[in-house]
């Protein structure tokens, strides 16, 4: 088949499997799957992959599920994390967050947008490829990854560095509102700690108050934010204090310890080293310690695994073949050019491309404004479109 014929055939199959995709997503939503608690939902993912006719389905030591279609020399990974955040205040929901309700337009519930909808669509893409046959020398892997909400990229650190699987190309199915995304800001987490000297509260001049040190430094951090670098595509870097804690021998004593937590968003050209130095220079206190934090996670498989909480910025050039293939795929299917844009939040791309340099784009069903929000829902039409996109992209890359 030529590209036009293949596009029409894939669209017809995606429409045929519209309800199948929605029902698969509903089944995934009904299984609560917080980070580190994904065992039951991964069993359902594997069942769906086997049902769709995947050539190989396996689970790794961290709990990631990988399913393969085809046996070509090139490899494409379509990634979606299967874990979700919790539901928050139930009073803010109009329905049971785990109902998996389906009506004529939407599938409802926690994870429909972030990010089980992408996984359901990718599984359907695999079924479409089995029906129509791969037109390219490629192996397509659908990856249902774990623990992303706790530590984005940790799953792919394990896949690449421990399992030894490094695909040639990747697609993140994080929600893009059916736009083609090519990057996002990075991030890192830091602590700034201050050591003072306690004294009785009736004579504070005898001590050295760590809270006052932290307060003065906090104002400098506020000023630092204003002068951070701006990138034309990704936007401005940012820094904010998200938590302050302190300690003292008693509430009748000068605080001898204080610490604040920094959420630092990194734009293009900013690095871990440059961000740490900026904070050190802003705080300018020999009694202060600036440190990048480390994540230590416990997987449902029983494995303990972690990484530094530095998640590099990544940006694919707009003329890169992986991005241009995304544009070509969208245009061939839907008869118009896509919006090529970026995410506001962070994704597994921080490791896939930010650390390991694997070409990656984003294309996913649903709107990112509903990620982590109550009344999460994804249009069934988005699921259908995404399954068609993944199938055709696999044949064109």
N, C-alpha and C positions, 0 to 999 in steps of 0.2 A: 504493500500500500504506500502511496505517496503521502506527504504530510497532511494534505487536505482531507484525503480519505481516512487517514488514521485519526485525525482530530474528530471527524464526524462519528466514526465508530466508537471512539472513547467517550464522547459526550453521550451517545445513545446508551452505552453501558452504564455510565455514571447515573443517568436518569433511571435506568432499569433497576439499579441497586440503591436508589434514593432511600426507600424505606428500610432496607437492609442496613445501610450505614447509620441511620437514625436509631434503629433498634439496637444495634451494637453499641452505640454511644450510650444509650439509656442503660444498658446492662452494666457498662463500666461505671456510670455515675452512681448507680445503686450500691456500689461497693465502696465504702469509705476507705480512703488510702492516704493517710498523712505520711509525711516523710519517715522512713524507717518502718512503716506498717503497710507495705504494699503487697504482701504475699498473696492474699486472696484475689486482688484485682489482677495480678500478674498471671495467675492461673486462668482467669477469664480471657486475658489477652492471648495466651498461648492457645486456648481452645478456639478462639476466633481465627487465629492465624492458620491453625490446622484445618478448620472448616473452609477457609478461603483457598486452600490448596497450596500453601507455602511449601517450598521445596525442603526447607530446613527451619526448625524452630529450636532455640536453645536459651538457657538462662545461665548467666555467669555468676561468679562468686559474690558480687555485690547485690545481685538481684535484678540486674538489667535483663530484659527479654529481647532477643534479636531473632528476627525472622527473615529468611532469604527467598527471593524469587530470582531465578536465572542463575547461570553459571559462567558469566562473561569475564573477560580479563579486567575490565574497569569496575570499580565499586562505587555505588551511591548509597549513602545512609540517609534515611528520612527519620529524623529524631523528634520524639515527643515525650515529655516527662509525664509519668503516670501518677505521681504524687500530687496532692493538692494542699492548700492551706485549709485551716479549720473554718467553721461557718460563722464564728463570731456570735453576735447577739441574735438569737432566733426571732426576736420580735421584729427585726428588720426584713425578714423574709416573708413573702406572700404565699410561699408553698414550702413543703418539706424539701430541704436542700438535697436529699438523697432519693427523691421520688423518681427521678429520671422521666418525668412527665413529657409526653410528646403530643403536640397538637398539629394543626395543618402547617404551621410556620416554624416552630421552634422545638428544640429539645432543652429542657430546663434542669438546672441543678448545679451543685458545686462541681467544678471541673469541666463543664461543657465548653467553656472558653479556654480555661487555663488548666490543663491542656489536652484533655482526653478526646476532644473533638478532632484534633489533628491526628491522633493515633487511629481513631475509627476510620477517618477518611483514607489514611495511608494503607490500612488493611484492605479497604475496598479497592484501592489502586492496585494492590497485589492481585486481588481476584480478577480485576479487569485485565491485567497483564497475562494472567493464566488463560483467560478466555480468548484473548486476541493474539497472544504470542508476542514475545519480546522482539522488537525490530532492531535492536542494538546489541552490541557485544558487551553486555553489562550484567553485573549482579546487583540487584536492588535489595538493600537491607532496611527493614523497618525496625527501629529501635525504640522500645518502650523503656525509658530510663527512670532511675529512682533518685530520690533524695535531693532533687533540684531545688525545691522550695527552701530547704535548709541550707544548701550550699551549691549554687549554680556552677555547673561544670565538673563537680566531683565525680559524677557518673562517667563522664567522658574521660576524665583523668584515668579512671580505672580501666575503661575499655581500651584506651590507647596504650597506656603505660604498663598495665598488668596483663591484659588479655592479648595485646599485640595486634589488635585490629585497627588499622588506620585507613579509612576510605579515601578514595580519590576526590570525591565531592560530597557535599552534605546539604540537606534542606532542614531548617528548623521549622516545625509546624506551630510554633508559638503564634498567637493570634495577630494577624496583620490586616484584618478587614478585607481580605483578598487583594492586598497590595503586595508588591515585591519589595522586600526589605534587604538592605545590604550593609547593615551595621548598627551599632549602638555604643553609647558611652560605657566605659568600664567602671569598676567600683572597687573600693577597698574599705576595710574596717580597721580602725586604730583606737587604742587607748592612750590617753595622756594622763599620767599619774603624778601626784604631787605629795612630797613628804615634808611635813612640818614638824613642829615641836609642841607637845601638849603642855599646858599649865592650868592652874585652877582658873575657873571662869571668872572669879572675883578679881583676878589680876592678869588679864589677857596679854598685857605688855611683856610678861615674862616668857611667853610662848611665841610660836611662829605658826599662824593660822593657815592651814593648807586650803581651806575653803576660799579664803581671800585670794590666795595665789591662783586657784582655779578660776575664780570670778574675773580677775584681771585678764587671765589668758583667754577666757571665753569671749571677751570683748574684742580681743585681737583676732580670734578665729572668725568672728562676725565680719571684721574688716577684710580678712584674707579672702573670704568668699567673693567679695566685690571685685577683687583684682585678678581672679583666676582667668585662665586662657579661654578664648572662644574659638570654636571651629565652625566654618561656614555651613557644613553639612550636619555635624553631630550636635552642635550647640555648645553651650558654655559648661566648663567644669563647675562643680559645686562642692561645698563642704558645710555640714551642719552638725551641731551637738544634739544627740538623740537621748542621752542619759547622763545624769550626774549622780554620783554616790560619794559619801564621805564617812569618816569614822573618827571617833575620839574615845578616850577612856570612859567618859560619862557625858551626860547632857549638861553637866556643870563644869566642863573642861573645854579648852581650846582644841579644835579639830586638828589632829596630826596627820590626817590622810584625806585626800580627795582625788577623784578620778572622773573624767568624762569620756564618753564614747563618741567617736566621730564616724559619721557616714560621709564618705568622700566619693563623689562621682567624677570620673576621669574622662576628659575629652581627648581628642586626637593630639598626640605629642606629649601627653602627660604620662609619667611612669611612677612606679612605686617609689623609686629613689627620689624623684623630684617632689612628689607629694609629701614624703616624710620630712624632707629638708624644709619645705615651706612651713610645715607645722612647727618644726623645731625653731625656725627663725622667728615665727610669729609669737610663740610662747616665750622664747628668750629667757629661760629660767634654768639655772644649773641644778635646781632641786626637782626638775620635771623630767619624766621619762616618757618618750614617745615610742610606741611599739605597734607593729602590725600583728593582728590577731591570727590565731590558728583554729580551724574547725576540726573537731574530732567527732565522727559520727559512728553510730552503731546500726548496721543494716539488719533487715529481717532475717538474713541468712546467718546471722551471728558474727559476721565479719566487722571488725573495727577498722575504720579507714578515714583519712583526713587529708587536709591540704591547707595551705596558707590562705587567708582571706584577702587575697589580691586577685582580682578578676580583670584581666587586661581589656582595654579598649580594642575594638576591631572595626575595620571599615574596608569593604570590598570596593575596588575601583569600578565605576559605572560601566566601563568598557571591558571588564573582565568577562571571559567566555561564560562563566557560570551565571553571572548576572544577565548577560545578553541572552543566554538560553532561557532564563526565566521570562524575559520580555517577549521572546519569540514564542514560547509556550503559551503565555497568556493571550497574546495577539492572535495566534492561530486558533485558539479555542473560542475566544469571546469577541473577536472582531474589532478590538480596540486596544490601544496601548495602555499598559498598567501605570499606576502611580508608583514610582520607585522612591522608597522612603526609608525610614529607620524606626526602631523601637524607642520608647521612652525608658523602659526598664531593661534589666539585664537577662541574658539567656545562657544556655549551654555553649553558645558561640564563643564565650570568653576563653574556653579551653580548646574547642574544635579549631577555631581560627586564631584567637588571641594568643594562645600558647603554641599550638602545633601547626598553624599555618595552612590548615585544610580549607580550600575554597568552599564557602557556604553562603547560601541566601536564605531568606525567610519568606515563607508563604503559608498562611494558616487561616482556618475558618474562625469567625467571631471577631469581636471588637475588643481591643486590649483595655478599654476603659471599664469593662465589666470584670476584668481579672481581679480576684481577691474581693470582689464586691458582692453584696447580697443580690438575690434575684438574678443570678447568672443564667444566661441562656445563649444558645447559638442557633442561627438560622439554618434550617435544613437545606436551604438552597446553597448556603456556604459550604456545607459538608459535601454536597454533590459536586460543586465547582472544584473544591480542593482535591477530591478523589480523581477528578479528570486531570487536573493540573499535574499531580504527582505521576500519574500514568504516562502522560505525554512527555513530561520532562525527562523521565527515565529513558524514553525512546529517542530523545533529541540530544542529550548531553554527550 
